Amino acid sequence: MTKLIWSLMVLTLIGANTPVGLAQPKVESSTVFLHIVEGFGNPVYPTTVKIVNDAGDDVSPKIFEGVFRNLPYGEYELSVEATGFLTWKGKVYVDQARMRITVGLELGPAEGSVDRCRVSGELTGVGARPERGLWLRLLPLFGNEISEIDVMATGKFYSSGIPCGKYMVAVIGEQRIIKTVPLDLTKNTKPVSIQIGGK
């Protein structure tokens, strides 16, 4: 009995020290869905995305339609750029098989020169009476340069030097917003007519 136990111990030790092939460590990777939005939660595109691993390697070419595939677990430096927004930079930690990362961009001045436009037009309708002290606020959909325009007693308005682009125009009077209308401001924009109330 003692001899049998000793033989089993020897076999166990031999088996424990006999190489049966070198197992390669498994590299865990993730699929990362990148969601880039502005302050109201609307998606922003096009964007320039750059992601760098802790070794300094740029792995951003692996992105396709907002998805990083086969991204090894680890820590990364992420930067996101979009026209009309401030550049976002920060660290992201990839440690799950599937991840969703949301990046919120803040409005900011567009880089480089900005084309300037002029806007003119008239408020019409019974709600456009001059004693209400109406004025306009042009809220850019992209960028952060808000413009304000006084409305003359005749209901007409005019301003120049405003960055070209897409705006939401708010007609304001009596300390409240009376009406909002969209405006695509270009160098060829014709005078705008905004009706307030009935004719």
Summary of the structure (lengths in Angstrom):
residues: 199
radius of gyration: 31.1
end to end distance: 112.0
largest distance: 115.5
contacts: 498
relative contact order: 0.15
helix: 12%
strand: 50%
